[in-house]
Amino acid sequence: MQRNSGDRRPSTRAFRAVIEVAFIVFLFYANLLMGEFTVSSRHGKTLAFAFHDIVTGTNFLIALIAGLVGYVVFESLRKML
């Protein structure tokens, strides 16, 4: 017996949303880190310096908003298909 997608418990849906948003935030920070390390390594800076440079409140807020927007867009695309 398989369950319908409408039978999911709210906790499962919330857990899925958290996982998807966290993955988008991870991708955002990975992209920032690659770019920052590429720029900073030319000047003899370390990976730790690049990481310290990108972990800011502003970057986290941008990543969180992008993650939420991405989640909403992908959920709406899933429902349309």
HELIX and SHEET records of a PDB file:
HELIX    1   1 SER A    5  ASP A    7  5                                   3    
HELIX    2   2 PRO A   10  SER A   41  1                                  32    
HELIX    3   3 LEU A   47  ILE A   54  1                                   8    
HELIX    4   4 GLY A   57  MET A   80  1                                  24    
END                                                                             
